[in-house]
C-alpha cells in the first residue's frame, strides 16, 4: 500500500538530509575561504562543464511527460536555465562561465581543460537516467533531491566568495539566481511528486532515484573538493 503524501515526502526529505549539500566540505570551504584563487578557478571551470550539460536531463524529462501542465513547468525551468528571459542576466551556463572568468579563467584554458571523472560520471548518469525513467521519477531526482538542496548551499557560497575573494555581485550571479529560483522549482516538484507518485511502484522508484541522485551528487562534490583544495596536484 502506498504511503500517505505527507509521510512519503518526509521519508524523501530524510534521505536528502543524510547527504546534505550545504554540509559538504566543498561548501564549507567556500564559506570559510579555504581555497586558493588558482584552485578555485579550476573548480569553477569544472562546475561550468556540469552546468552546461546536465540541463539536458530536463529535456529528457520533458520528452517523457504526457501531462501538458507539467510540461509547461518544465519549459519554464528550461527557460530559466538556458536564457535570460526569467531568471538572471544570461543563461546559467554563461553565468557560471562568467564566474570562472572573474577568477581569471581564459577561453583557452576552458577549451583545454577536460572534465574530471566525477563530473563526467554524474552528467552521463543523470541524462541517461532521466531518459529511461518515468517523468515523475526523473523530476524527483533533479528537482526534489537536487534543487531543494541548492539555495542553502548557494547562500553560504555567495557569502564566502564575496567576503574572502572580493568578488562582485555580478561575478557571483550564477549562485544568486539559484537561491530563489531553485526554491520555487523544488516546491513545485514536491507538489508534483505527491500528486503523481501514488502507487507502491512509483514511490519505490522515486525513493531509489532520490537516494541515487544524492549519492552521485555527493561524489561529484568530492571531485570538486579535490580540485578546489589542490589535492589532485599533490597526488
ABEGO torsion letter per residue (X at the ends): XBBBAAAAAAAAAAAAAABBAAABAAAAAAAAGABBAAAAAAAAAAAAAAAAAAAAAAAAAAAABABAAAAAAAAAAAAAAABAAABEABBAAAAAAAAAAAAGBBAAAAAABBBBAAAAAAAAAAAAAAAABBAAAAAAAAAAAAAAAAAAAAAAAAAAAAAAAGBBAAAAAAAAAAAAAAAAAAAAAAAAAAAABABAAAAAAAAAAAAAAAAAAAAAAAAAAAAAAGAAAAX
